[in-house]
Amino acid sequence: QKYTWPSVTEAEESLLFCEPIRSQVQGLAFDSFRAELSRYLDYRSDVRSSYFYIGNHICRLTQNLVTFVRSHIEVRFPFWDYALFEFLYSLPASLRGHQVLYRAVMQRQTPRLAYIPYDHDEFLPTTQPLIRGMHALSVKLRRRFNRHLWPIFPERHTLYADYENYLRGELRSWAEDILFDRRTAERGIFNPAFLRSLMARHLSGLEQWTIGKIAPVITYEMMLRRFCD
């Protein structure tokens, strides 16, 4: 999963909810998703997913992204420029989604950034093949040296938040206090036994992206406590 986490499967959905909630909500999420997708079927096949992403994720979550700092609240708007969008979606899909395009733009407009490694793989986003290749070789050699001989080169952590491990560490007790709390069980919405099994699966670390199954439950319960209790 490159951009998001998978949520509960249909089989897990039948175990997540208690009756009569289970019978009332069974299949509604898929029906709603299919109805929303139908609005985009008349667009070109190479732009449907992008339009869906803009119309849902961006407009609902990040278009009016609010940042809280100690002195003020900042509301940030993305660069909605019609000329830019028309240019981007006039490009072939194979080029529009390829890193070569982004590297070329970065190399031309902000060349200094092209020589700062990506945080996720430490490779350079430059379009200069010799420089990129030599740097990539040095990165691979350092990794192999650390793995097979002696870990003398520092391992840099990604700048992206480690959502998958938060609930396995310092936030574990906070999450369990919400999931296994008496108030959560007494609502009769979520099956306590399944919540415990879901948390156990997450803590085992044997599955990827289980946070996408737990986070919505925690969020919904927190919303109920904030606005309904």
C-alpha positions in Angstrom: 0.0 0.0 0.0 1.8 3.1 -1.2 -0.7 5.8 -0.2 -3.0 4.4 2.5 -3.8 1.4 4.6 -6.4 -1.3 3.8 -9.3 -1.3 6.3 -11.3 -4.3 7.5 -12.3 -7.0 5.0 -15.9 -8.2 4.5 -15.2 -11.2 6.7 -13.7 -9.0 9.5 -16.7 -6.6 9.2 -19.0 -9.4 10.2 -16.9 -10.0 13.3 -16.3 -6.3 14.1 -19.9 -5.3 14.8 -22.4 -6.6 17.4 -26.0 -7.3 16.5 -28.3 -5.6 15.5 -25.6 -3.1 14.2 -24.0 -5.9 12.1 -27.2 -6.5 10.1 -27.9 -2.8 9.7 -24.5 -1.8 8.2 -23.5 -5.0 6.3 -22.5 -4.0 2.8 -23.3 -0.3 3.2 -19.7 0.9 2.9 -19.2 -1.0 -0.4 -22.5 0.3 -1.8 -21.5 3.9 -0.9 -18.1 3.5 -2.4 -19.5 2.1 -5.6 -22.1 4.9 -5.9 -19.3 7.5 -5.5 -17.1 5.8 -8.1 -20.0 5.8 -10.6 -19.7 9.6 -10.8 -16.3 9.3 -12.4 -17.0 6.5 -15.0 -17.5 9.0 -17.8 -14.0 10.4 -17.6 -11.0 9.1 -19.4 -9.6 5.9 -17.9 -6.2 7.5 -17.3 -7.6 10.3 -15.2 -10.5 8.7 -13.3 -8.4 7.7 -10.2 -6.8 11.2 -10.0 -10.2 13.0 -10.2 -11.6 10.6 -7.6 -8.6 11.4 -5.3 -9.0 15.1 -5.8 -12.7 15.1 -5.3 -12.6 13.0 -2.1 -9.3 12.9 -0.3 -8.0 16.3 -1.2 -11.2 18.3 -1.0 -12.3 16.6 2.2 -9.0 16.4 4.1 -6.1 18.4 2.7 -7.6 21.3 0.7 -8.2 23.3 3.8 -5.3 21.9 5.7 -5.1 23.6 9.1 -1.8 23.8 11.0 -1.8 24.7 14.7 1.3 26.5 16.1 1.8 28.2 19.4 1.1 31.7 18.1 -1.5 31.3 15.4 -3.6 29.0 13.2 -2.5 28.7 9.6 -4.9 27.6 6.8 -3.0 26.3 3.8 -4.5 26.0 0.3 -2.8 23.9 -2.4 -1.8 25.3 -5.8 -5.1 25.1 -7.7 -4.1 26.6 -11.0 -6.2 25.7 -14.1 -3.3 26.1 -16.5 -1.2 23.7 -14.4 -4.0 21.1 -14.2 -4.7 21.3 -17.9 -1.0 20.9 -18.7 -0.6 17.9 -16.3 -3.6 16.0 -17.6 -2.7 16.6 -21.2 0.4 14.5 -20.6 0.3 10.7 -21.2 -0.5 8.8 -18.0 2.7 6.8 -18.3 4.7 10.1 -18.1 2.5 11.9 -15.7 2.9 9.3 -12.9 6.6 8.6 -13.6 9.4 9.8 -11.3 11.4 11.0 -14.3 9.0 13.9 -14.8 9.3 15.0 -11.2 13.1 14.7 -11.2 13.3 16.7 -14.4 11.2 19.5 -12.9 13.2 19.5 -9.7 16.5 19.5 -11.5 15.5 22.5 -13.6 13.6 24.6 -11.1 15.3 23.8 -7.8 18.6 22.1 -8.8 20.0 22.2 -5.2 17.2 20.0 -4.0 18.1 17.4 -6.7 21.2 16.6 -4.7 19.5 16.0 -1.4 18.7 12.3 -1.0 15.1 10.9 -0.6 14.4 10.0 3.0 12.8 6.7 2.2 15.7 5.1 0.1 18.5 7.7 0.4 18.9 7.9 -3.4 19.3 11.2 -5.2 16.4 12.6 -7.3 18.7 14.1 -9.9 18.4 13.5 -13.6 22.2 13.2 -14.0 22.6 9.5 -14.5 26.3 9.3 -13.6 25.9 11.1 -10.3 22.7 9.3 -9.4 24.2 5.9 -10.3 27.5 6.5 -8.3 25.5 7.7 -5.3 23.1 4.8 -5.4 26.1 2.4 -5.6 27.6 3.9 -2.5 24.3 3.6 -0.6 23.9 0.0 -1.5 27.5 -0.8 -0.5 27.0 0.8 2.9 23.9 -1.2 3.5 25.6 -4.4 2.6 28.5 -3.6 4.8 26.2 -2.9 7.7 24.2 -6.1 7.1 27.0 -8.6 6.4 30.2 -7.2 8.1 29.8 -4.5 10.7 27.1 -1.8 11.3 29.4 1.2 11.2 27.4 3.4 8.9 24.4 5.3 10.4 20.9 4.1 9.5 18.8 7.1 8.9 15.1 6.8 9.8 12.5 8.1 7.4 11.0 11.5 8.0 7.5 10.1 7.5 5.6 9.3 10.7 5.8 5.7 11.8 2.1 5.2 12.2 2.4 1.4 12.0 4.4 1.2 15.2 2.9 4.0 17.4 0.4 1.7 19.0 3.1 -1.0 19.6 5.1 1.5 21.7 4.4 4.6 23.7 0.7 4.8 22.6 -0.2 1.2 23.3 -1.8 1.8 26.7 -3.7 4.8 25.3 -5.1 2.7 22.5 -6.0 -0.2 24.8 -7.7 2.1 27.2 -10.1 3.2 24.4 -10.6 -0.1 22.7 -11.1 -2.2 25.8 -12.9 0.4 27.9 -16.2 -0.3 29.5 -17.9 2.6 27.7 -16.8 1.2 24.3 -18.2 -2.2 25.2 -21.5 -0.9 26.6 -22.3 0.9 23.4 -23.0 -2.4 21.8 -21.4 -1.4 18.5 -18.1 -3.2 18.4 -17.5 -6.8 19.4 -15.0 -6.7 22.4 -13.6 -10.1 21.6 -12.8 -9.1 18.0 -11.2 -5.8 19.2 -8.9 -7.8 21.5 -7.9 -10.2 18.7 -7.4 -7.3 16.3 -5.1 -5.6 18.8 -3.2 -8.8 19.4 -2.6 -9.2 15.6 -1.3 -5.7 15.5 1.1 -6.1 18.4 2.5 -9.3 16.9 3.9 -7.4 14.0 3.3 -10.4 11.7 0.9 -8.4 9.5 1.3 -5.2 7.7 -1.1 -2.3 7.8 -3.2 -3.5 10.7 -3.3 0.1 11.9 -5.8 0.8 9.1 -8.2 -1.6 10.8 -7.7 -0.2 14.3 -7.5 3.5 13.7 -11.1 4.0 12.4 -12.5 2.2 15.5 -10.5 4.5 17.9 -11.5 7.6 15.9 -15.2 6.7 15.9 -15.1 5.9 19.7 -13.3 9.2 20.4 -15.9 11.1 18.3 -18.7 9.5 20.3 -17.1 10.5 23.5 -16.5 14.1 22.3 -19.9 14.8 20.8 -22.4 12.3 22.2 -21.4 11.4 25.8 
